[in-house]
Amino acid sequence: MISVGKFSMKSLALILCTLLFGCGQLFAQDSIHIDLKKAIDIALSESPTMRIADREVQIKQVYKKEQIVSLFPDVSLASNYNRTLLKQTMSMDMGGQTMNIKVGRDNTYSMGANLSLPIVAPAIWSSLKLSAMDIDLAVESARSSKLDLINQVKQAYFTLLLAKESYNVLLQSYANLEVSNQIVTNSYNQGLVSEFEKLRSDVTLQNQRPTLNTAANGVRLAAMRLKVLLGMDIAEPVIFDGNISDYEQSVLAAGIPSTEDMSLAYNSALRQLDLGIEELEQSKKIVRGASLPMLALAGAFQYSGMGDDRSTFTNYPYSYIALSLQVPIVGWASTHYKLKQSDLNIENMRDQRLDVERNLRLGVQSYIDNMQQALDELEADQQTLNQAQKAYEIAQKQYEVGMNTWLDLMSAELSLTNTRLSFCQAIFNYLTAKANLDATLGVEN
């Protein structure tokens, strides 16, 4: 056994070096270490999705300021100059005789300032409130993007940890097969087993190498996907810290949350629908406001002049101030139908919200069931993992002394490998279900 163990350790080191080099130095010593919390922080700061969401909020804020400006006095300057090419001729009857008179001047000009100010404008006031609601909706949409991004980072990070752990399990399985193969080889050299059994052991060992290569590629691709999600260059050297087994105790300690504590008050989809309903209600006020009287203040100061040359120019100042009242009369007919359309749209959105809420509650229950199933599998695998390890060691010793067959040894090794993989998969299933549950409930962590 001692010689076999030495051979296994040497071969294991050689396999490790060969595989890792062939996979692009998968576990090379990198200078950047990133854990789950740091990965989330990087994604939130570097993701284009978050930058776009922040700009959408800024756009809504700027638009609201534009709406506020419409309540300020509007002052404009205007000027005009005309050069008469052919004066207008007027005919007048003067004591039975017709007299033709050319009217106008060769040069006319005018300049001045115009003022307008809405005093009573219900539609504009309602539009300002709607703009404020648009900002709230944009903020909630940005929050939804944040929750979705956090969930994606968690899923990708846990996938990478599972891929790494699965690779390590398969690597250990390969080491076990190598030890078994050495035992078979020694027994064959001593004439204790047939050549068929040795060939079968050699083939089993060789067939495991492509599986290892596939697992190593899976780790590399999972790391690349996570880098892309974080907005990093896929060639950047990074070490993602942690192992899936590190979460074992936290999973067991967390357990299953009670469904009574599951509130959808912070669910982003429902909150966006609620804001959408409020916007439709506000749109009705805009429609009503458009049919109400509007009072505005208007004023102007103008300075005009006319003459045929500079010496004959005559200047005339002119100014006024006025109140303008507009009262729609026939517009109520179309307003009635517009309000009816708004009511129907509100009813549709309320039904949509009800349907979304029901599906979300179904999703919450599904995530809790998945967490419970994963927890049950984890507790079961905890009990069987040590047993599977012990069974493999017993089968190995029995095979060495000829008390069982090579198939018994391979069956024990396969059972050990499957138990380890199932153990890691159970933790992964719990973590991913918990991440989906947090995203649904609107938990930002």
ZIGILIN-V140349 format. One record per residue. N is the residue number from 1. SS is DSSP state (H for helix, E for strand, L for the rest). D_FIRST is the distance of its C-alpha to the first C-alpha in Angstrom with 1 decimal. Layout:
n,ss,d_first
N,SS,D_FIRST
N,SS,D_FIRST
This chain:
n,ss,d_first
1,L,0.0
2,H,3.8
3,H,5.5
4,H,5.0
5,H,6.1
6,H,8.7
7,H,9.8
8,H,10.3
9,H,12.3
10,H,14.4
11,H,15.2
12,H,16.0
13,H,18.4
14,H,19.9
15,H,20.6
16,H,22.1
17,H,24.4
18,H,25.5
19,H,26.2
20,H,28.0
21,H,30.1
22,H,31.0
23,L,32.2
24,L,34.5
25,L,32.4
26,L,32.0
27,L,30.6
28,L,32.5
29,L,33.7
30,L,37.0
31,L,39.8
32,E,41.0
33,E,39.2
34,E,40.6
35,L,40.0
36,H,41.6
37,H,44.8
38,H,45.3
39,H,44.8
40,H,47.6
41,H,49.9
42,H,49.5
43,H,50.2
44,H,53.3
45,H,54.7
46,H,53.8
47,L,54.1
48,H,57.3
49,H,57.6
50,H,58.3
51,H,60.7
52,H,62.6
53,H,62.8
54,H,64.2
55,H,66.8
56,H,67.9
57,H,68.7
58,H,70.6
59,H,72.6
60,H,73.6
61,H,74.7
62,H,76.7
63,H,78.4
64,H,79.4
65,H,81.1
66,H,82.9
67,H,84.2
68,H,85.4
69,H,87.3
70,L,89.4
71,L,91.0
72,L,92.3
73,L,95.7
74,E,95.7
75,E,98.0
76,E,98.8
77,E,101.1
78,E,103.2
79,E,105.8
80,E,108.0
81,E,110.6
82,E,113.0
83,E,115.4
84,L,118.1
85,L,119.0
86,L,121.7
87,L,123.3
88,E,123.9
89,E,127.6
90,E,129.3
91,E,132.7
92,E,135.1
93,E,138.5
94,E,140.9
95,L,144.4
96,L,144.3
97,E,142.8
98,E,139.2
99,E,137.4
100,E,134.0
101,E,131.8
102,E,128.5
103,E,126.1
104,L,123.1
105,L,122.3
106,L,120.8
107,E,117.9
108,E,116.1
109,E,113.0
110,E,111.2
111,E,108.3
112,E,106.9
113,E,104.1
114,E,103.0
115,E,101.3
116,E,99.6
117,E,97.8
118,E,96.6
119,E,97.8
120,E,96.9
121,L,94.0
122,H,92.0
123,H,89.9
124,H,88.8
125,H,87.9
126,H,85.8
127,H,84.1
128,H,83.1
129,H,81.4
130,H,79.7
131,H,78.4
132,H,77.0
133,H,75.2
134,H,73.8
135,H,72.2
136,H,70.6
137,H,69.3
138,H,67.9
139,H,66.2
140,H,64.6
141,H,63.6
142,H,61.9
143,H,60.1
144,H,59.0
145,H,57.6
146,H,55.8
147,H,54.2
148,H,53.2
149,H,51.7
150,H,49.7
151,H,48.3
152,H,47.4
153,H,45.6
154,H,43.6
155,H,42.7
156,H,41.6
157,H,39.6
158,H,37.8
159,H,37.2
160,H,35.6
161,H,33.4
162,H,32.3
163,H,31.6
164,H,29.5
165,H,27.5
166,H,27.1
167,H,25.9
168,H,23.2
169,H,22.2
170,H,22.1
171,H,20.2
172,H,17.4
173,H,17.7
174,H,17.4
175,H,14.1
176,H,12.8
177,H,14.4
178,H,12.9
179,H,9.3
180,H,10.8
181,H,12.7
182,H,10.0
183,H,8.7
184,H,12.4
185,H,13.1
186,H,10.9
187,H,12.5
188,H,15.8
189,H,15.7
190,L,15.4
191,L,18.2
192,L,16.6
193,L,17.7
194,L,20.9
195,H,21.7
196,H,23.1
197,H,19.8
198,H,18.2
199,H,21.4
200,H,21.4
201,H,17.9
202,H,19.1
203,H,22.4
204,H,21.0
205,H,19.0
206,H,22.2
207,H,24.4
208,H,22.7
209,H,23.9
210,H,27.6
211,H,26.9
212,H,25.4
213,H,28.4
214,H,30.7
215,H,29.3
216,H,29.6
217,H,33.2
218,H,33.9
219,H,33.0
220,H,35.2
221,H,38.1
222,H,37.9
223,H,38.2
224,H,41.1
225,H,42.9
226,H,42.7
227,H,44.1
228,H,47.0
229,H,47.7
230,L,47.8
231,L,50.2
232,L,47.8
233,L,47.2
234,L,44.1
235,L,43.2
236,L,43.4
237,L,40.2
238,E,39.3
239,E,36.3
240,E,36.7
241,L,35.1
242,L,33.5
243,L,31.0
244,H,32.0
245,H,29.8
246,H,32.0
247,H,34.8
248,H,33.1
249,H,34.9
250,H,38.2
251,H,38.2
252,H,37.6
253,H,40.2
254,H,42.8
255,L,42.7
256,L,45.6
257,L,49.0
258,L,52.0
259,H,54.2
260,H,57.2
261,H,56.3
262,L,56.1
263,L,59.2
264,L,60.1
265,L,62.7
266,L,60.8
267,L,59.8
268,H,61.0
269,H,62.1
270,H,64.3
271,H,65.8
272,H,66.7
273,H,68.4
274,H,70.3
275,H,71.4
276,H,72.4
277,H,74.6
278,H,76.2
279,H,77.0
280,H,78.6
281,H,80.7
282,H,81.7
283,H,82.6
284,H,85.1
285,H,86.8
286,H,87.0
287,H,88.7
288,H,91.1
289,H,91.7
290,H,92.7
291,L,95.5
292,L,96.9
293,L,99.7
294,E,98.7
295,E,100.7
296,E,100.5
297,E,102.5
298,E,103.7
299,E,105.8
300,E,106.9
301,E,108.9
302,E,110.4
303,E,112.6
304,E,114.5
305,E,117.3
306,E,119.4
307,E,122.0
308,L,123.3
309,L,122.7
310,H,121.7
311,H,125.1
312,H,125.4
313,L,122.0
314,E,122.2
315,E,119.2
316,E,118.4
317,E,115.8
318,E,114.4
319,E,112.1
320,E,111.2
321,E,108.9
322,E,108.2
323,E,106.3
324,E,104.8
325,E,104.1
326,E,102.4
327,L,102.6
328,L,100.8
329,L,102.9
330,L,101.6
331,L,98.0
332,H,97.4
333,H,97.3
334,H,94.2
335,H,92.7
336,H,92.7
337,H,90.6
338,H,88.2
339,H,87.6
340,H,87.0
341,H,84.3
342,H,82.7
343,H,82.7
344,H,81.0
345,H,78.3
346,H,77.6
347,H,77.3
348,H,74.8
349,H,72.7
350,H,72.7
351,H,71.5
352,H,68.9
353,H,67.7
354,H,67.6
355,H,65.4
356,H,63.1
357,H,62.8
358,H,61.9
359,H,59.2
360,H,57.8
361,H,57.7
362,H,55.9
363,H,53.4
364,H,52.9
365,H,52.2
366,H,49.8
367,H,47.8
368,H,47.7
369,H,46.5
370,H,43.7
371,H,42.7
372,H,42.7
373,H,40.6
374,H,38.1
375,H,38.0
376,H,37.4
377,H,34.6
378,H,33.0
379,H,33.3
380,H,31.8
381,H,28.9
382,H,28.3
383,H,27.9
384,H,25.7
385,H,23.4
386,H,21.4
387,H,21.6
388,H,20.3
389,H,17.3
390,H,16.6
391,H,17.4
392,H,14.9
393,H,12.0
394,H,13.4
395,H,14.0
396,H,10.4
397,H,9.4
398,H,12.7
399,H,12.2
400,H,9.2
401,L,11.7
402,L,14.6
403,L,16.5
404,L,17.3
405,L,18.1
406,H,16.9
407,H,20.0
408,H,19.0
409,H,15.8
410,H,18.0
411,H,20.6
412,H,18.4
413,H,17.4
414,H,21.1
415,H,22.3
416,H,20.2
417,H,21.6
418,H,25.1
419,H,25.1
420,H,24.3
421,H,26.9
422,H,29.4
423,H,28.9
424,H,29.8
425,H,32.6
426,H,34.1
427,H,34.5
428,H,36.0
429,H,38.4
430,H,39.6
431,H,40.2
432,H,42.1
433,H,44.2
434,H,45.0
435,H,46.0
436,H,48.3
437,H,49.8
438,H,50.5
439,H,52.2
440,H,54.3
441,H,55.4
442,L,56.2
443,L,53.8
444,L,53.6
445,L,50.2
